[in-house]
Amino acid sequence: MSKFWSQVVRELEPYVPGEQPQIDGLIKLNTNESPYPPSPEVIKLMTHDAIDRLRLYPDPNSKKLKNTIANYYDVTAEQVFVGNGSDEVLALLFMAFFQQSKPLLFPDISYSFYPVYCKLFGIEYKTPTLRDDFTINFDDYASENGGIIFPNPNAPTAIGKPLAEIEALLQKNTESVVVVDEAYIDFGGETAISLVDKYPNLLVVQTLSKSRSLAGMRVGFAVGNVDLITALDRVKNSFNSYPLDRLAEAATIAAFEDDAYFKACRDKIIATREWTVKQLEALGFNVLPSQANFVFVKPSKNNAAELAQKLREHKILVRYFGAARINEFLRITIGTDEQMQRMVEVLKSA
Ligand SMILES: Cc1ncc(COP(=O)(O)O)c(C=O)c1O
């Protein structure tokens, strides 16, 4: 605390991201990154030529990238917004849509950045409780609200919602913006992008950080009605005209174009997840049904925090939150087969 801090800074409760330690041989299963490298097409782009062009500003509207995303999802480029990681897209949309006189609604157990943005932007919010089985109950979202946001699949539970239930929510909730945060949708869920033409208040947010192996590039995007995208552009152009650098834009285009590589990595991760779930269940863990590239698990005999520490001693990093209702759980990112085999070996001896 310093006398130079503004009142806003004094009152902030910043988000704490998962650790990024520099430890040789570390098996890193704590921040839901892909264990596989980006597409070889992305790697080919990192030429001297591309680096030389870094002296020039990028296209502030990332037009080529928007066209690529629009083609991929069968929408128009005007329905696409891109940002520096989906965290930035989320921050801008909280400002654009959720500063309302009624409270924003999101699940009590959910992405822990949401309350941080609320605090930053002075947004009132309510957090309906997940059911005992950790699923979202959309009946709890029927009250008047200044917006609704939830991840699908939810984080950190990994549990997905069927598209039909999301559509039923949209049919009932027409007076505020509904945001579906699809950071993990590629690992088994069904995207709500197909609904954006039907529901002008729906915004779908995705990231290149998980299923497309580009967490280090920081690229996220939103798809929705043109009016919502215009609002996001207005906020973005009042904050940072160039959120995506030239390499990030080119890499994202290449990642979308190499669909075969994307699908191969995604399928491998899903297969490894299914193997891991079986192993963990055989060890007595309670594993919540996962549609994501991570599993949320409760050990049967060990204390979760102690188990995370034990794994760490074996250079395996997983995420322990220690928050109310989930302090007996660990979130484990799905790595390669070899990494998961190693983790299971260590758990057997724990
Ligand atoms: C639910 C959810 N949304 C958004 C993000 C942000 O992803 P990024 O900023 O890397 O695009 C994450 C990252 O872990 C997440 O779990």
The ligand as a Gaussian input file, in Angstrom:
#p B3LYP/6-31G(d) Opt

LIG

0 1
 C      -13.136000     -20.389000     -18.098000
 C      -11.969000     -19.629000     -18.636000
 N      -12.202000     -18.551000     -19.384000
 C      -11.186000     -17.828000     -19.889000
 C       -9.872000     -18.172000     -19.643000
 C       -8.782000     -17.276000     -20.183000
 O       -8.061000     -17.826000     -21.212000
 P       -7.061000     -16.970000     -22.080000
 O       -6.983000     -15.587000     -21.490000
 O       -5.762000     -17.693000     -22.040000
 O       -7.654000     -16.921000     -23.451000
 C       -9.579000     -19.276000     -18.878000
 C       -8.179000     -19.636000     -18.605000
 O       -7.801000     -20.497000     -17.893000
 C      -10.659000     -20.031000     -18.348000
 O      -10.432000     -21.101000     -17.573000

